[in-house]
Structures are given as structure tokens and as C-alpha cells.
Amino acid sequence: MKQGKKIKMPVKDTPSLDICARPRRNRKSRSIRNLVRENWLLPEDLVYPLFIHVKDHDEEIESMPGCRRWSVSGLVEEVRRAHVLGIGAVMIFPAVEDSLKSQFAEESYNPRGLVPEAVDALKEQVPEVSVITDIALDPYSSDGHDGVVSASGEILNDITVEVLCKQALCHATAGADIVAPSDMMDGRVGAIREILDEEGYTNVSIMSYTAKYASSFYGPFRGALDSAPRGGDKMTYQMDPANSTEALRELILDEEEGADIVMVKPAGYYLDLVSLFRENTDLPVAAYQVSGEYLMIKAACESGWLEEEKTVLESLLSIKRAGADIIITYFARKAAEILNQIRG
């Protein structure tokens, strides 16, 4: 049987369809893709959250592989390394000894406490980096809640706000550039703004956790600080994950009370809220990629199921694309290293 003649296929596409629009023309090379790219992720977009403790050495955090509890000296060196990569802001969270925890969280406004010591060291040795401090009582509370707990188990709003004001003033006095109330008590932004202004700290900014949800993704963070509630949950003050319109009310209140930056937490599973905020405020919008989101990515990558560098950047870029101006992430240093390599 005679062998059939081979047909030589054309090297180039032969138009067979009547196509006018060809979006792929804007994807045909890296240089073209860069020209038309709508969103860029930069090290300057990132805030690096860091855990500190009173010990004189650094230690790995079991619940958050790749993260550490830093001594004050270790913290300074890590912030130096991050700054070289282009990260301009850090947020610090203290692991407080049990002996210092109490019902009214008095240690939260101790001027010789761990956070004031760390802020002072950073402002003295790495002054170019902005320091953000967490304003909440859970690391200092013997009850593990963000607010003062009554004998009946109620979270007392107004008494808590009074303590938060003392804490914010303490941190501002130590040199904090931004205080970030994460407690979700009513009226705390306005009260903090008032006390800071009265005491002459008009240049200290407030980054409010405007929509902080009662999320299941905070577990590793609580393990890092041993700050889980000793009883009950946080549903009476953190937001219901089912709600989004409610977040707009919180946004309006925070704007009226004097917030400089508003935040959505968590980030990755609440991108609709990030977009909603972007559409409804002229203030900078921050989003917090929380410990559970971090750990999910780390676990999948360490198991070989995902490629870490690409996954990290894609997760952060999705938050930027949704409308966030500022991204708080435990991947900040790693992401900055990758972005610097890409930029050459």
C-alpha cells in the first residue's frame, strides 16, 4: 500500500475565524505585559508584622513556621534587614509573661514595658522605618480578650476604651508613628484621637482595624502570643463573617472619629470587603493577611503541592488588585526579596 503524502503545516497561524478583537496581543511578551499591567506589587506596599518577647534570644514559633519571637536586639536587626529590601513599616506584637497579665491589663500602658522598649530601640537605631503598634488588651489580659471582662463574662466597652487610650498614649510617648486599635470597641478611634491631640501627639496616626471579623484564621497568631480567650469567644465585638453592609457603618464611624487609615482583617477571604472599602472611602485602605492564611500557604508549599514564591506573590497581588494600598503580611520580607530579584 502506497504511503500517504505528508502535509506540511504552516508555521504561522492561518486566520480561520473572523476575529476583530485579539486581547492576546497585549500578552505576547513580558515587556508588553509590563506596559499594560494594571497593578504592581512593591516592597513599599508591605507592612511586616513581628512578634517580640522579653527573652534575650530569638526563638522559632511552633504555630507559625518561618516566624520568630524576637528579642529586642534581634528585632532591631531583622528590621534593618527588611529596610534594606525596601520595607518601610513594621508592626510589633508582644508575647507577655503570664505574671504580668491581669483583668484590667495594666501592663499594656507600662512606660517601661516591652513594647515601649522595642519602639524606643527601633526609633533610635532604624529611624527610617515607621513603627506601628497594636492597641488591644488581649496580650495583657488574664482573660485573653481584647477588652475588660466583667464578673458575668461581658466585655465592658467604655472601661476598655479608657485603658486603650492609656495604651495608645504610652506607645505614642515611646515614639510610635502609628497606633492601630484592633479591639473593635465602639468609639475607641475618637477617644484615642482626642487623648493623643490633647497630649500633643497630633502627628501620630491611627490605623483602625475597621472591619475585623470573628474569623477562624487567627489560631496560629494566638498560639504565637498565648493570647487565646480563656473563656467564651469574640463574637460580641468582632464582626460576623456573614456581614458586609455592617462594615460600611464601621467605616463611616471610623472616618468621622479621625482614623487616618482603615483596615480589613482578614484579607484573602474578604477581598469583597477590601473592594467595598476602596469604593467608599478616600482614606488609605489596609488589609491584613492573617496567620491562618500564612500557614495554609506555608503548609501547602512545604508539602510540595504549591510553588512558594509564585503563590506568595499571587496571594498578595490579589489583595492589591482588590483595592488595598497597604498589605500587612508575614511574608513581607520574603516577598520583598522576590520582588527585588524580579526588578534586578
Secondary structure by P-SEA (a helix, b strand, c coil): ccccbbbbbbcccccccccccccccccccaaaaaaacccccccccbbbbbbbccccbbbbbccccccccccaaaaaaaaaaaaaacccbbbbbbbccccccccccccccccccaaaaaaaaaaaccccbbbbbbbccccccccccccccccccccccaaaaaaaaaaaaaaaaacccbbbbcccccaaaaaaaaaaaaaccccccccccccccccccaaaaaaaccccccccccccccccccccaaaaaaaaaaaaacccbbbbccccccaaaaaaaaaccccbbbbbbcaaaaaaaaaaaaacccccaaaaaaaaaaaaaaccccccccaaaaaaaaaaaaac
